[in-house]
Amino acid sequence: MFELITKMYSDFTERFNSMDNKISSMDNKISSMDNKIESVKNDIIRLENNLDDKTKALFDGYKQTYEEVKEVKRAVEEISSKVEKQEVEIKVIKGGKA
């Protein structure tokens, strides 16, 4: 009877030690995963900051290009108006001489 109890105690001790090792192993894995998650969070924050700066630069470039196009359009309209006025004057001058 004593031998049976001793064997059972030994078996239980082995199983508990095995379970402790598995739990310790899982704790290490969880800790490793936490570190990886933290690293990914930092990478995402870095990328967001970098993207934000680049987006602002692109928007500024777009705004500057838009302003330039507006200026060119205004200049073309002004020149077109002058050309139309000169065409009318040329017609009047040619009509007066004929």
KOLFIZA-286218 format. One line per field, with one value per atom (N, C-alpha, C): y, z, x; residue number from 0; atom name. Coordinates in steps of 0.05 Angstrom, whole numbers. Layout:
residues N
py Y ...
pz Z ...
px X ...
num NUM ...
atomo CA ...
This chain:
residues 98
py -24 0 25 25 48 53 31 34 46 39 50 80 88 116 131 120 132 135 115 116 137 138 159 187 190 216 224 205 209 217 202 208 236 243 269 291 286 306 310 289 291 307 300 314 344 350 378 393 380 392 397 377 380 403 405 427 454 455 480 488 468 474 485 473 482 510 515 542 562 556 574 579 558 561 579 576 593 622 626 653 667 652 663 670 652 658 683 685 708 734 732 755 763 743 748 760 750 762 791 796 824 842 833 849 854 833 836 855 853 871 900 904 931 942 924 932 940 924 930 957 962 987 1011 1008 1029 1033 1012 1014 1028 1022 1035 1064 1072 1100 1115 1102 1114 1118 1098 1100 1122 1123 1144 1172 1176 1202 1209 1189 1193 1199 1184 1188 1215 1223 1249 1272 1270 1291 1291 1267 1265 1274 1268 1277 1307 1320 1349 1361 1349 1359 1356 1334 1330 1349 1354 1373 1401 1408 1435 1437 1416 1416 1418 1404 1405 1433 1445 1472 1492 1489 1508 1504 1479 1474 1486 1482 1493 1524 1537 1566 1575 1560 1566 1563 1542 1537 1560 1568 1591 1616 1621 1645 1643 1620 1616 1620 1609 1611 1640 1655 1684 1699 1692 1705 1699 1674 1666 1680 1682 1696 1726 1738 1766 1769 1752 1753 1748 1729 1723 1747 1761 1785 1807 1811 1831 1824 1798 1789 1795 1788 1793 1823 1840 1869 1879 1868 1876 1866 1843 1833 1852 1861 1880 1906 1916 1941 1938 1914 1909 1909 1896 1896 1924 1941 1968 1984 1981 1995 1986 1960 1950 1959 1960 1968 1998 2014 2043 2050 2034 2039 2028 2010 1997 2014
pz 0 0 0 16 18 -9 -23 -49 -69 -68 -86 -81 -57 -50 -59 -55 -63 -93 -107 -137 -146 -133 -141 -136 -113 -106 -127 -135 -155 -182 -190 -215 -214 -192 -190 -191 -177 -177 -205 -220 -248 -265 -262 -278 -271 -245 -237 -247 -246 -257 -287 -300 -329 -335 -320 -324 -318 -297 -290 -313 -325 -347 -371 -377 -399 -394 -369 -362 -365 -355 -358 -387 -403 -432 -444 -437 -447 -438 -413 -403 -420 -426 -443 -471 -482 -508 -508 -487 -484 -481 -466 -462 -489 -504 -530 -549 -548 -565 -557 -531 -522 -533 -533 -543 -573 -588 -616 -622 -607 -610 -605 -584 -578 -601 -612 -634 -658 -664 -687 -682 -657 -651 -657 -648 -653 -682 -698 -727 -740 -731 -742 -735 -711 -704 -720 -724 -740 -769 -780 -808 -810 -790 -790 -790 -773 -772 -798 -809 -835 -857 -858 -878 -875 -851 -846 -857 -853 -863 -894 -906 -935 -947 -933 -943 -942 -921 -920 -942 -948 -969 -996 -1001 -1026 -1029 -1007 -1008 -1014 -1002 -1007 -1036 -1047 -1075 -1094 -1087 -1103 -1102 -1078 -1075 -1091 -1090 -1106 -1136 -1145 -1173 -1181 -1164 -1170 -1172 -1155 -1156 -1182 -1190 -1215 -1239 -1239 -1261 -1262 -1239 -1238 -1250 -1243 -1253 -1283 -1293 -1322 -1336 -1325 -1337 -1339 -1317 -1317 -1339 -1341 -1361 -1389 -1394 -1421 -1427 -1408 -1412 -1418 -1404 -1409 -1437 -1445 -1472 -1493 -1489 -1507 -1511 -1489 -1491 -1507 -1503 -1518 -1548 -1554 -1582 -1595 -1582 -1593 -1598 -1579 -1582 -1606 -1609 -1632 -1658 -1659 -1684 -1692 -1673 -1679 -1690 -1677 -1686 -1715 -1720 -1747 -1768 -1761 -1779 -1785 -1764 -1767 -1784 -1779 -1795 -1824 -1829 -1857 -1870 -1854 -1865 -1872 -1857 -1863 -1887 -1894 -1916 -1942 -1940 -1965 -1980
px 16 0 18 38 56 70 77 90 71 45 25 22 21 18 43 67 92 93 84 84 64 40 21 32 45 57 77 94 114 102 81 67 55 42 30 51 73 95 106 109 119 99 74 54 52 53 53 77 101 125 123 111 107 88 67 48 61 77 92 110 124 142 126 103 86 76 68 58 80 104 127 133 132 137 116 91 70 74 82 87 109 130 152 141 125 114 96 80 62 79 100 117 130 139 151 130 106 85 79 78 74 96 121 143 139 131 127 104 82 59 68 83 93 110 127 144 127 106 89 74 65 52 71 96 116 120 122 125 102 77 54 54 61 62 82 106 127 117 104 94 72 55 33 46 66 79 93 106 120 100 78 58 44 40 28 45 71 89 89 89 90 63 41 15 13 23 23 40 63 80 66 53 39 16 1 -21 -11 11 23 31 43 51 27 6 -19 -31 -31 -42 -26 1 18 13 11 5 -22 -42 -68 -67 -53 -51 -37 -16 -2 -21 -36 -55 -76 -85 -104 -92 -67 -53 -49 -41 -38 -65 -86 -112 -121 -116 -123 -107 -81 -65 -74 -81 -91 -117 -135 -160 -155 -136 -129 -118 -100 -88 -110 -127 -149 -167 -172 -189 -175 -150 -135 -134 -130 -130 -157 -178 -205 -209 -200 -203 -187 -163 -146 -157 -170 -183 -205 -220 -242 -230 -209 -196 -185 -173 -162 -185 -207 -230 -240 -241 -251 -232 -206 -186 -187 -188 -190 -216 -237 -263 -263 -248 -247 -231 -211 -193 -205 -222 -232 -252
num 0 0 0 1 1 1 2 2 2 3 3 3 4 4 4 5 5 5 6 6 6 7 7 7 8 8 8 9 9 9 10 10 10 11 11 11 12 12 12 13 13 13 14 14 14 15 15 15 16 16 16 17 17 17 18 18 18 19 19 19 20 20 20 21 21 21 22 22 22 23 23 23 24 24 24 25 25 25 26 26 26 27 27 27 28 28 28 29 29 29 30 30 30 31 31 31 32 32 32 33 33 33 34 34 34 35 35 35 36 36 36 37 37 37 38 38 38 39 39 39 40 40 40 41 41 41 42 42 42 43 43 43 44 44 44 45 45 45 46 46 46 47 47 47 48 48 48 49 49 49 50 50 50 51 51 51 52 52 52 53 53 53 54 54 54 55 55 55 56 56 56 57 57 57 58 58 58 59 59 59 60 60 60 61 61 61 62 62 62 63 63 63 64 64 64 65 65 65 66 66 66 67 67 67 68 68 68 69 69 69 70 70 70 71 71 71 72 72 72 73 73 73 74 74 74 75 75 75 76 76 76 77 77 77 78 78 78 79 79 79 80 80 80 81 81 81 82 82 82 83 83 83 84 84 84 85 85 85 86 86 86 87 87 87 88 88 88 89 89 89 90 90 90 91 91 91 92 92 92 93 93 93 94 94 94 95 95 95 96 96 96 97 97 97
atomo N CA C N CA C N CA C N CA C N CA C N CA C N CA C N CA C N CA C N CA C N CA C N CA C N CA C N CA C N CA C N CA C N CA C N CA C N CA C N CA C N CA C N CA C N CA C N CA C N CA C N CA C N CA C N CA C N CA C N CA C N CA C N CA C N CA C N CA C N CA C N CA C N CA C N CA C N CA C N CA C N CA C N CA C N CA C N CA C N CA C N CA C N CA C N CA C N CA C N CA C N CA C N CA C N CA C N CA C N CA C N CA C N CA C N CA C N CA C N CA C N CA C N CA C N CA C N CA C N CA C N CA C N CA C N CA C N CA C N CA C N CA C N CA C N CA C N CA C N CA C N CA C N CA C N CA C N CA C N CA C N CA C N CA C N CA C N CA C N CA C N CA C N CA C N CA C N CA C N CA C N CA C N CA C N CA C N CA C N CA C N CA C N CA C N CA C
